[in-house]
Amino acid sequence: MESLDPQAPVSSQNEDMVYETRSDRYFNRELSWLAFNTRVIEEAENSSHPLLEQLRFLSISGSNLDEFFMVRFAGLVGQFRQNIEEQSADGLTPKQQLLAIGDSSEELMSKQQKVWSNLVSALAKEDIHVLLATDLDGERQAWLKQHFLDQIFPVLTPQALDPAHPFPFIPNKGLSLVFDLVRQSDGQSIRELVMIPSGLPRFIRIPGKIATYIAVESVIQCYSDQLFPGYDVTNTGLFRIIRDSDIEVEEEAEDLVRYFRSAIKRRRRGDVIRLEMGPGVSDNVVTLLRENLLSEGATENRVEGLVGISDLDLLVEEDRPDLKFTPYSPRFPERIREHGGDCFAAIRDKDILVHHPYESFEVVIEFLRQAAADPDVVAIKQTLYRAGKQSAVIRALIDAAEAGKSVTAIVELKARFDEEQNLYWASALERAGVQVVYGFIEWKTHAKISMVVRKEQEGYRTYCHFGTGNYHPVTAKIYTDLSFFTADPKAARDAAQLFNYITGYVEPEKLEMISMSPRYMRQDLMDLIDREIANERAGKPAMIWAKMNSLVDPAVIEKLYCASNAGVEIDLVIRGICCLRPGVPGMSEHIRVKSVVGRFLEHSRIWAFGNGQELPNNSASVYISSADWMPRNLDRRVEYMIPITNATVHDQILDQVMVANLIDDEQSWELNSDGTYTRVTPSDKPFNLHHYFMTNPSLSGRGKALSKNNTVPRLSLRRRKNKS
């Protein structure tokens, strides 16, 4: 979007409607993300969660914030340094956004430390102690000193900080200690830097039945006399840096593999954009760090507590099942068990929906394993955005290629923070004979699709898997996603065209079933919203239910405002960023937005349009997708959306998954028109959607159990009656 006066109307290049870039119409994207991370921190205070799970939420909030600064904040800093005045949809310049982020992030980090302090006390009551090294005595002190000498001392390298030595390079997220020393022999003052290698565990557990942990920096400080014999320590402090870690792809990058191998190395030396300092860092050391690390636009923060909240995930590993969620083992889908485990027979019989993590991701891997081993399978095509480090999916593709099948893998090198892993997989796949394609330079391939072509008696049949999440076996255990398997010939032909578009740049002229971005999805989405507007104006029921991770796109938001003004009832479940301002009279009074934050990360994308009837209903248009409603998904990524036409799967998605998200009142937050979120107060009969699906993991045969339960409110229907 070009630079604009915040009061001036602007037309979207993808839509002939007009919308205004003003803060009274949109929430700021970055501040909305920080609000989401605040909700994550709130879960660390949620006493309904086991204690170590509260700690896990706190650690996740730290990891989230690190990534935010590495990517989003760093991007704004880059714009600021280049004097770019382009405004966000809510009318803020990069400089104004940086100032607002600074205030919000300071408040957020202060809350993190408060929560950490409370959790330390609560953990101590459960015999899990986080102490300073100096708190130990007797045998434990002796053990810790020996551990330091054997395991820590050999990997530490003190470096002098003086005019004769250049300031050393410090890696991203690196922890370092600065020591001010006085030589005992002559009183000479020196300053030393000790970087803590990333290979050292952040917390050291003291042997014993009672869990006692000591932060590694406390151990180093305690035994500094071993590092600096003959010196007295007058002051010591800990600091941590965050570097710009985004990779921008230049249009002239002809060899993507070579470019990304070089870019990954450059990213490791990205500019420092954030400096975090512990309470012991003196003012003169602060000045030294500013001069040698920070450049224009970077930010700094003094932490009164633990530096590096993300490292708390190590404490969560403590073997205390009584302080963690009850282990959950997902079930293998019954629909495939009924066919003796034969995925192709089950899919051929009828379309199948699998709900992760309640149903096992193993079914997706088994689908590919069977394809690799089946002599009748002639070809496999697969998109790979994130596949994980120990990927059974990659193994299945390699096995298929080595068995002589035609295997094509579209590996997305631009998957942020997975670039290096994806390069590794691409090399392994190519060595096995897989045809590896890297897709478009300017667009990411974000669609999650598998195709298996099998020779059968009637001829060749294509089996497809459409996923709302990545082919990643680890995240599939904690992300809620949908896997849709079908042998519908129309879906197969469309999927083949999508693959041909990515591999050969052959743009589809006509798609029978699916829609794809960046070519068609935006307009198709607008048309679906327009249809609901037309239904409302014709006196028919008009409703939209949608679930996604983020809602940012101004044109889509304006279209939803139009729908609201026409009287269309809209219920949105947006886990993370939401730039739409709901509940504003005359603009969005018929739009409600909620966020669900709980044991699992809500990740599935579901879009439902009433199609002239109250939701839920059998005639509604229901879609699943790989895309959120963001400019990048609609304009700069290859994504898919597919309509669900099978009646059983349609009911499972709409009447179970979507309704459960809407009626959850134990882990839900409502977005207010002023941008704040309010935790939903549970009813007399509280409903927790994660618990519900853990106890009812299979959706088969349960299609309308929730929507027809008289104890469950039909949200939009009830509101429509109230309105009338």
Secondary structure, 3 states (H helix, E strand, C coil): CCCCCCCCEEECCCCCCEEECCCCCECCHHHHHHHHHHHHHHHCCCCCCCHHHHHHHHHHHHHHHHHHHHHHHHHHHHHHHCCCCCCCCCCCCHHHHHHHHHHHHHHHHHHHHHHHHHHHHHHHHCCEEEECHHHCCHHHHHHHHHHHHHHHHHHCCCEECCCCCCCCCCCCCCEEEEEEEEECCCCCEEEEEEEECCCCCCEEEECCCCEEEEEHHHHHHHCHHHHCCCEEEEEEEEEEEEECCCCCCCCCCCCHHHHHHHHHHHHCCCCEEEEEECCCCCHHHHHHHHHHHEEEEEEEEECCCCCCHHHHHHHHCCCCHHHCCCCCCCECCHHHHCCCCCHHHHHHHCCEEEEECCECCHHHHHHHHHHHHCCCEEEEEEEECCCCCCCHHHHHHHHHHHCCCEEEEEECCCCCCCHHHHHHHHHHHHHCCCEEECCCCCCEECCEEEEEEEEECCEEEEEEEEECCCCCCCHHHCEEEEEEEECCHHHHHHHHHHHHHHHHCCCCCCCCCCEEECCCHHHHHHHHHHHHHHHHHCCCCCEEEEEECCECCHHHHHHHHHHHHHCCEEEEEECCCECECCCCCCCCCCEEEEEECCCCEECCEEEEECCCCCCCCCCCEEEEECCCECHHHHHCEEEEEEECCCHHHHHHHHHHHHHHHHHCCCCEEEECCCCCEEECCCCCCCCCHHHHHHHCCCCCCCCCCCCCCCCCCCHHHHHHHHHC
